[in-house]
Amino acid sequence: MKCVFCGGQTKSQKVTFVDDEQGKYLAVENVPAQVCTRCGEKTYDPETTRLLLDYARNRRHPAKTFNMPVFDFEKPGDRP
């Protein structure tokens, strides 16, 4: 399969899908994707996309939850 963005070749991989919508963060591990070997763009098939939307709409229960530190790059005090 060719990448729809750069035309590079893709390969099947399991990836972690991460999304931030209006301050609500979502991470889904082990998602099947086609990943471009040139630019890294990830493409999902229609069924995988539908399931990711289900997760985003809270239609499924998370496998785990965790606390994560969040830094603000624009705040000088958050930089080393």
MMTF fields as JSON, N, C-alpha, C and O atoms, coordinates in Angstrom:
{
  "mmtfVersion": "1.0.0",
  "mmtfProducer": "UNKNOWN",
  "numBonds": 319,
  "numAtoms": 320,
  "numGroups": 80,
  "numChains": 1,
  "numModels": 1,
  "chainsPerModel": [1],
  "groupsPerChain": [80],
  "chainIdList": ["A"],
  "bondAtomList": [4, 2, 8, 6, 12, 10, 16, 14, 20, 18, 24, 22, 28, 26, 32, 30, 36, 34, 40, 38, 44, 42, 48, 46, 52, 50, 56, 54, 60, 58, 64, 62, 68, 66, 72, 70, 76, 74, 80, 78, 84, 82, 88, 86, 92, 90, 96, 94, 100, 98, 104, 102, 108, 106, 112, 110, 116, 114, 120, 118, 124, 122, 128, 126, 132, 130, 136, 134, 140, 138, 144, 142, 148, 146, 152, 150, 156, 154, 160, 158, 164, 162, 168, 166, 172, 170, 176, 174, 180, 178, 184, 182, 188, 186, 192, 190, 196, 194, 200, 198, 204, 202, 208, 206, 212, 210, 216, 214, 220, 218, 224, 222, 228, 226, 232, 230, 236, 234, 240, 238, 244, 242, 248, 246, 252, 250, 256, 254, 260, 258, 264, 262, 268, 266, 272, 270, 276, 274, 280, 278, 284, 282, 288, 286, 292, 290, 296, 294, 300, 298, 304, 302, 308, 306, 312, 310, 316, 314],
  "bondOrderList": [1, 1, 1, 1, 1, 1, 1, 1, 1, 1, 1, 1, 1, 1, 1, 1, 1, 1, 1, 1, 1, 1, 1, 1, 1, 1, 1, 1, 1, 1, 1, 1, 1, 1, 1, 1, 1, 1, 1, 1, 1, 1, 1, 1, 1, 1, 1, 1, 1, 1, 1, 1, 1, 1, 1, 1, 1, 1, 1, 1, 1, 1, 1, 1, 1, 1, 1, 1, 1, 1, 1, 1, 1, 1, 1, 1, 1, 1, 1],
  "groupList": [{"groupName": "MET", "atomNameList": ["N", "CA", "C", "O"], "elementList": ["N", "C", "C", "O"], "formalChargeList": [0, 0, 0, 0], "bondAtomList": [1, 0, 2, 1, 3, 2], "bondOrderList": [1, 1, 2], "singleLetterCode": "M", "chemCompType": "L-PEPTIDE LINKING"}, {"groupName": "LYS", "atomNameList": ["N", "CA", "C", "O"], "elementList": ["N", "C", "C", "O"], "formalChargeList": [0, 0, 0, 0], "bondAtomList": [1, 0, 2, 1, 3, 2], "bondOrderList": [1, 1, 2], "singleLetterCode": "K", "chemCompType": "L-PEPTIDE LINKING"}, {"groupName": "CYS", "atomNameList": ["N", "CA", "C", "O"], "elementList": ["N", "C", "C", "O"], "formalChargeList": [0, 0, 0, 0], "bondAtomList": [1, 0, 2, 1, 3, 2], "bondOrderList": [1, 1, 2], "singleLetterCode": "C", "chemCompType": "L-PEPTIDE LINKING"}, {"groupName": "VAL", "atomNameList": ["N", "CA", "C", "O"], "elementList": ["N", "C", "C", "O"], "formalChargeList": [0, 0, 0, 0], "bondAtomList": [1, 0, 2, 1, 3, 2], "bondOrderList": [1, 1, 2], "singleLetterCode": "V", "chemCompType": "L-PEPTIDE LINKING"}, {"groupName": "PHE", "atomNameList": ["N", "CA", "C", "O"], "elementList": ["N", "C", "C", "O"], "formalChargeList": [0, 0, 0, 0], "bondAtomList": [1, 0, 2, 1, 3, 2], "bondOrderList": [1, 1, 2], "singleLetterCode": "F", "chemCompType": "L-PEPTIDE LINKING"}, {"groupName": "GLY", "atomNameList": ["N", "CA", "C", "O"], "elementList": ["N", "C", "C", "O"], "formalChargeList": [0, 0, 0, 0], "bondAtomList": [1, 0, 2, 1, 3, 2], "bondOrderList": [1, 1, 2], "singleLetterCode": "G", "chemCompType": "PEPTIDE LINKING"}, {"groupName": "GLN", "atomNameList": ["N", "CA", "C", "O"], "elementList": ["N", "C", "C", "O"], "formalChargeList": [0, 0, 0, 0], "bondAtomList": [1, 0, 2, 1, 3, 2], "bondOrderList": [1, 1, 2], "singleLetterCode": "Q", "chemCompType": "L-PEPTIDE LINKING"}, {"groupName": "THR", "atomNameList": ["N", "CA", "C", "O"], "elementList": ["N", "C", "C", "O"], "formalChargeList": [0, 0, 0, 0], "bondAtomList": [1, 0, 2, 1, 3, 2], "bondOrderList": [1, 1, 2], "singleLetterCode": "T", "chemCompType": "L-PEPTIDE LINKING"}, {"groupName": "SER", "atomNameList": ["N", "CA", "C", "O"], "elementList": ["N", "C", "C", "O"], "formalChargeList": [0, 0, 0, 0], "bondAtomList": [1, 0, 2, 1, 3, 2], "bondOrderList": [1, 1, 2], "singleLetterCode": "S", "chemCompType": "L-PEPTIDE LINKING"}, {"groupName": "ASP", "atomNameList": ["N", "CA", "C", "O"], "elementList": ["N", "C", "C", "O"], "formalChargeList": [0, 0, 0, 0], "bondAtomList": [1, 0, 2, 1, 3, 2], "bondOrderList": [1, 1, 2], "singleLetterCode": "D", "chemCompType": "L-PEPTIDE LINKING"}, {"groupName": "GLU", "atomNameList": ["N", "CA", "C", "O"], "elementList": ["N", "C", "C", "O"], "formalChargeList": [0, 0, 0, 0], "bondAtomList": [1, 0, 2, 1, 3, 2], "bondOrderList": [1, 1, 2], "singleLetterCode": "E", "chemCompType": "L-PEPTIDE LINKING"}, {"groupName": "TYR", "atomNameList": ["N", "CA", "C", "O"], "elementList": ["N", "C", "C", "O"], "formalChargeList": [0, 0, 0, 0], "bondAtomList": [1, 0, 2, 1, 3, 2], "bondOrderList": [1, 1, 2], "singleLetterCode": "Y", "chemCompType": "L-PEPTIDE LINKING"}, {"groupName": "LEU", "atomNameList": ["N", "CA", "C", "O"], "elementList": ["N", "C", "C", "O"], "formalChargeList": [0, 0, 0, 0], "bondAtomList": [1, 0, 2, 1, 3, 2], "bondOrderList": [1, 1, 2], "singleLetterCode": "L", "chemCompType": "L-PEPTIDE LINKING"}, {"groupName": "ALA", "atomNameList": ["N", "CA", "C", "O"], "elementList": ["N", "C", "C", "O"], "formalChargeList": [0, 0, 0, 0], "bondAtomList": [1, 0, 2, 1, 3, 2], "bondOrderList": [1, 1, 2], "singleLetterCode": "A", "chemCompType": "L-PEPTIDE LINKING"}, {"groupName": "ASN", "atomNameList": ["N", "CA", "C", "O"], "elementList": ["N", "C", "C", "O"], "formalChargeList": [0, 0, 0, 0], "bondAtomList": [1, 0, 2, 1, 3, 2], "bondOrderList": [1, 1, 2], "singleLetterCode": "N", "chemCompType": "L-PEPTIDE LINKING"}, {"groupName": "PRO", "atomNameList": ["N", "CA", "C", "O"], "elementList": ["N", "C", "C", "O"], "formalChargeList": [0, 0, 0, 0], "bondAtomList": [1, 0, 2, 1, 3, 2], "bondOrderList": [1, 1, 2], "singleLetterCode": "P", "chemCompType": "L-PEPTIDE LINKING"}, {"groupName": "ARG", "atomNameList": ["N", "CA", "C", "O"], "elementList": ["N", "C", "C", "O"], "formalChargeList": [0, 0, 0, 0], "bondAtomList": [1, 0, 2, 1, 3, 2], "bondOrderList": [1, 1, 2], "singleLetterCode": "R", "chemCompType": "L-PEPTIDE LINKING"}, {"groupName": "HIS", "atomNameList": ["N", "CA", "C", "O"], "elementList": ["N", "C", "C", "O"], "formalChargeList": [0, 0, 0, 0], "bondAtomList": [1, 0, 2, 1, 3, 2], "bondOrderList": [1, 1, 2], "singleLetterCode": "H", "chemCompType": "L-PEPTIDE LINKING"}],
  "groupTypeList": [0, 1, 2, 3, 4, 2, 5, 5, 6, 7, 1, 8, 6, 1, 3, 7, 4, 3, 9, 9, 10, 6, 5, 1, 11, 12, 13, 3, 10, 14, 3, 15, 13, 6, 3, 2, 7, 16, 2, 5, 10, 1, 7, 11, 9, 15, 10, 7, 7, 16, 12, 12, 12, 9, 11, 13, 16, 14, 16, 16, 17, 15, 13, 1, 7, 4, 14, 0, 15, 3, 4, 9, 4, 10, 1, 15, 5, 9, 16, 15],
  "groupIdList": [1, 2, 3, 4, 5, 6, 7, 8, 9, 10, 11, 12, 13, 14, 15, 16, 17, 18, 19, 20, 21, 22, 23, 24, 25, 26, 27, 28, 29, 30, 31, 32, 33, 34, 35, 36, 37, 38, 39, 40, 41, 42, 43, 44, 45, 46, 47, 48, 49, 50, 51, 52, 53, 54, 55, 56, 57, 58, 59, 60, 61, 62, 63, 64, 65, 66, 67, 68, 69, 70, 71, 72, 73, 74, 75, 76, 77, 78, 79, 80],
  "secStructList": [7, 5, 7, 6, 6, 6, 7, 7, 5, 3, 3, 3, 3, 3, 3, 3, 3, 3, 3, 3, 3, 6, 6, 3, 3, 3, 3, 3, 3, 3, 3, 3, 3, 3, 3, 3, 6, 6, 6, 7, 7, 3, 3, 7, 7, 2, 2, 2, 2, 2, 2, 2, 2, 2, 2, 2, 6, 6, 7, 1, 7, 7, 1, 7, 7, 7, 7, 7, 7, 7, 7, 7, 6, 6, 7, 4, 4, 4, 7, 7],
  "xCoordList": [0.85, 0.0, 0.894, 1.955, 0.464, 1.23, 0.623, -0.594, 1.479, 1.051, 0.254, 0.662, -0.88, -1.721, -1.128, -1.561, -0.145, 0.446, 1.723, 1.88, 2.647, 3.942, 4.226, 5.204, 3.388, 3.593, 4.552, 4.809, 5.095, 5.997, 5.276, 4.046, 6.042, 5.471, 5.034, 5.642, 3.971, 3.517, 3.734, 3.865, 3.768, 3.845, 2.881, 2.604, 2.375, 1.447, 2.207, 3.259, 1.66, 2.257, 1.157, 0.051, 1.474, 0.61, 1.163, 2.361, 0.288, 0.706, -0.137, -1.14, 0.28, -0.529, -1.171, -0.474, -2.482, -3.244, -3.434, -3.905, -3.077, -3.218, -3.994, -3.72, -4.968, -5.784, -6.038, -6.107, -6.174, -6.505, -7.621, -7.407, -8.794, -9.931, -10.461, -11.039, -10.26, -10.734, -10.273, -11.059, -8.988, -8.421, -8.736, -8.318, -9.458, -9.751, -8.785, -8.807, -7.941, -6.907, -7.356, -8.038, -6.948, -7.312, -6.084, -5.416, -5.792, -4.711, -5.252, -5.88, -4.999, -5.422, -4.19, -3.592, -3.816, -2.623, -2.952, -4.096, -1.928, -2.015, -3.038, -3.779, -3.073, -4.014, -3.365, -2.255, -4.032, -3.469, -3.52, -4.542, -2.402, -2.318, -1.366, -0.54, -1.493, -0.511, 0.347, -0.173, 1.652, 2.55, 3.53, 4.184, 3.628, 4.521, 5.969, 6.342, 6.779, 8.196, 8.996, 10.135, 8.416, 9.104, 8.741, 9.629, 7.45, 7.046, 6.436, 6.262, 6.106, 5.564, 4.06, 3.499, 3.401, 1.949, 1.264, 1.648, 0.229, -0.519, -1.876, -2.547, -2.279, -3.584, -4.302, -3.709, -5.597, -6.398, -7.504, -8.039, -7.851, -8.942, -10.274, -10.311, -11.354, -12.64, -13.131, -13.652, -12.977, -13.442, -12.629, -13.189, -11.317, -10.469, -10.847, -10.908, -11.098, -11.515, -12.825, -12.98, -13.762, -15.049, -14.852, -15.473, -13.986, -13.723, -13.021, -13.323, -12.085, -11.422, -12.432, -12.33, -13.396, -14.452, -15.308, -15.738, -15.562, -16.289, -15.529, -16.127, -14.216, -13.414, -13.515, -13.694, -13.402, -13.436, -14.785, -14.856, -15.832, -17.181, -17.579, -18.751, -16.584, -16.797, -17.786, -18.533, -17.793, -18.697, -18.036, -18.651, -16.803, -16.072, -15.349, -15.084, -15.036, -14.347, -12.843, -12.391, -12.063, -10.602, -10.016, -10.516, -8.938, -8.228, -7.461, -7.26, -7.028, -6.313, -6.364, -6.646, -6.096, -5.963, -4.68, -4.2, -4.125, -2.905, -2.802, -3.4, -2.024, -1.722, -0.461, 0.463, -0.428, 0.716, 1.064, 0.183, 2.348, 2.721, 2.558, 2.853, 2.084, 1.898, 2.667, 2.476, 3.533, 4.324, 3.767, 3.179, 3.952, 3.549, 4.809, 5.55, 5.065, 6.288, 6.428, 7.545, 5.315, 5.361, 5.668, 5.911, 5.664, 5.995, 7.468, 7.87, 8.277, 9.716, 10.013, 11.022, 9.191, 9.417, 9.276, 9.742, 8.648, 8.476, 9.647, 9.714, 10.566, 11.73, 12.912, 13.07, 13.765, 14.957, 15.96, 17.016],
  "yCoordList": [-1.179, 0.0, 1.242, 1.25, 2.273, 3.52, 4.543, 4.594, 5.349, 6.416, 7.457, 7.882, 7.856, 8.846, 10.251, 11.14, 10.467, 11.791, 11.98, 12.996, 11.006, 11.204, 10.188, 10.337, 9.157, 8.149, 7.042, 6.141, 7.096, 6.047, 4.729, 4.674, 3.678, 2.36, 2.297, 2.923, 1.533, 1.336, -0.11, -1.0, -0.326, -1.685, -1.807, -0.827, -3.007, -3.268, -3.248, -3.872, -2.522, -2.44, -2.247, -1.816, -2.568, -2.22, -0.918, -0.811, 0.072, 1.383, 1.789, 1.149, 2.844, 3.458, 4.702, 5.615, 4.738, 5.88, 6.85, 6.455, 8.11, 9.133, 10.3, 10.736, 10.806, 11.918, 12.878, 12.47, 14.15, 15.191, 16.019, 16.751, 15.904, 16.674, 17.521, 17.003, 18.82, 19.781, 19.408, 19.443, 19.05, 18.738, 17.341, 16.987, 16.546, 15.162, 14.274, 14.239, 13.56, 12.741, 11.292, 10.772, 10.658, 9.268, 8.546, 9.046, 7.387, 6.545, 5.133, 4.586, 4.548, 3.179, 2.427, 2.787, 1.385, 0.609, -0.528, -0.972, -0.986, -2.166, -2.029, -2.967, -0.869, -0.598, -1.01, -0.57, -1.836, -2.196, -0.996, -0.318, -0.748, 0.392, 0.081, -0.827, 0.839, 0.861, 2.098, 3.211, 1.907, 3.006, 3.229, 2.293, 4.485, 4.822, 4.717, 5.254, 4.017, 3.852, 5.119, 5.25, 6.047, 7.294, 8.424, 9.028, 8.713, 9.871, 9.508, 10.384, 8.227, 7.796, 7.969, 7.627, 8.49, 8.671, 7.324, 6.309, 7.339, 6.12, 6.168, 7.2, 5.049, 4.932, 3.738, 2.68, 3.928, 2.883, 2.442, 3.252, 1.145, 0.673, 1.151, 1.589, 1.073, 1.604, 0.996, 1.721, -0.304, -0.936, -0.447, -0.188, -0.32, 0.189, 1.628, 2.003, 2.425, 3.815, 3.867, 4.691, 3.004, 2.967, 2.637, 3.25, 1.664, 1.292, 2.416, 2.65, 3.119, 4.252, 5.348, 5.981, 5.568, 6.545, 6.093, 6.922, 4.791, 4.263, 4.564, 4.98, 4.354, 4.667, 6.152, 6.527, 6.989, 8.439, 8.904, 9.899, 8.202, 8.57, 7.87, 7.854, 7.29, 6.612, 5.464, 5.218, 4.764, 3.617, 2.321, 1.255, 2.413, 1.237, 1.599, 2.771, 0.588, 0.821, 0.673, -0.242, 1.58, 1.499, 0.267, -0.194, -0.264, -1.4, -0.977, -1.775, 0.299, 0.833, 2.349, 2.93, 2.978, 4.433, 4.74, 3.924, 5.934, 6.327, 7.839, 8.543, 8.327, 9.752, 10.02, 9.207, 11.167, 11.494, 12.961, 13.82, 13.255, 14.671, 15.35, 14.767, 16.587, 17.365, 18.663, 19.388, 18.955, 20.175, 21.14, 20.723, 22.432, 23.465, 24.067, 24.752, 23.821, 24.261, 25.78, 26.298, 26.493, 27.942, 28.559, 29.763, 27.765, 28.273, 28.005, 26.847, 29.051, 28.851, 27.999, 27.294, 28.032, 27.251, 25.761, 24.967, 25.369, 23.95, 23.392, 22.188, 24.26, 23.814, 23.544, 24.188, 22.572, 22.277, 23.409, 23.324],
  "zCoordList": [0.0, 0.0, 0.0, 0.624, -0.694, -0.743, 0.211, 0.392, 0.812, 1.712, 0.924, -0.157, 1.48, 0.807, 0.889, 0.156, 1.766, 1.928, 1.122, 0.446, 1.185, 0.525, -0.578, -1.311, -0.71, -1.742, -1.36, -2.159, -0.131, 0.331, 0.564, 0.552, 0.774, 1.06, 2.521, 3.389, 2.783, 4.156, 4.563, 3.723, 5.887, 6.408, 7.575, 8.268, 7.79, 8.889, 10.205, 10.341, 11.17, 12.505, 13.533, 13.207, 14.77, 15.896, 16.472, 16.735, 16.667, 17.142, 18.346, 18.662, 19.003, 20.049, 19.457, 19.013, 19.45, 18.947, 20.1, 21.167, 19.905, 20.932, 20.342, 19.224, 21.099, 20.633, 21.788, 22.947, 21.458, 22.435, 21.829, 20.862, 22.389, 21.899, 23.045, 24.001, 22.94, 23.931, 25.344, 26.29, 25.475, 26.773, 27.287, 28.389, 26.521, 26.893, 26.12, 24.89, 26.848, 26.223, 26.138, 27.02, 25.043, 24.798, 24.254, 23.349, 24.798, 24.278, 24.117, 25.023, 22.946, 22.666, 22.182, 21.169, 22.91, 22.574, 21.61, 21.515, 20.903, 20.025, 18.905, 18.611, 18.291, 17.2, 15.869, 15.572, 15.073, 13.771, 12.822, 12.712, 12.145, 11.234, 10.095, 10.184, 9.039, 7.969, 8.252, 8.319, 8.419, 8.779, 7.637, 7.176, 7.182, 6.086, 6.548, 7.591, 5.755, 6.103, 5.802, 6.251, 5.051, 4.716, 5.686, 6.288, 5.84, 6.651, 8.001, 8.848, 8.223, 9.512, 9.655, 10.696, 8.637, 8.701, 8.929, 8.349, 9.798, 10.119, 9.441, 9.45, 8.854, 8.212, 8.827, 9.042, 9.106, 9.749, 8.8, 8.043, 8.843, 8.006, 8.599, 9.749, 7.838, 8.307, 9.629, 10.477, 9.815, 11.064, 12.261, 13.326, 12.093, 13.169, 13.495, 14.666, 12.483, 12.687, 13.459, 14.361, 13.119, 13.836, 15.306, 16.174, 15.585, 16.975, 17.731, 18.901, 17.08, 17.728, 18.072, 19.123, 17.197, 17.495, 18.67, 19.472, 18.787, 19.947, 21.24, 22.232, 21.226, 22.411, 22.733, 23.892, 21.726, 21.934, 22.474, 23.195, 22.135, 22.577, 23.87, 24.245, 24.551, 25.84, 25.761, 26.707, 24.644, 24.498, 24.943, 24.897, 25.366, 25.83, 27.124, 27.392, 27.917, 29.183, 28.987, 28.299, 29.598, 29.431, 30.104, 31.13, 29.506, 30.08, 31.325, 32.241, 31.355, 32.511, 32.457, 31.41, 33.569, 33.635, 34.39, 35.176, 34.143, 34.839, 34.877, 34.064, 35.846, 35.94, 35.15, 35.139, 34.489, 33.648, 33.843, 33.801, 34.056, 34.158, 32.796, 31.752, 32.836, 31.612, 31.773, 32.749, 30.818, 30.828, 29.801, 28.803, 30.043, 29.097, 28.516, 29.221, 27.23, 26.582, 26.607, 26.58, 26.657, 26.647, 27.996, 28.077, 29.061, 30.397, 30.684, 30.785, 30.817, 31.045, 32.276, 32.284, 33.302, 34.51, 34.285, 35.102, 33.201, 32.888, 32.085, 31.838, 31.678, 30.876, 31.776, 32.813, 31.378, 32.191, 32.146, 32.772]
}
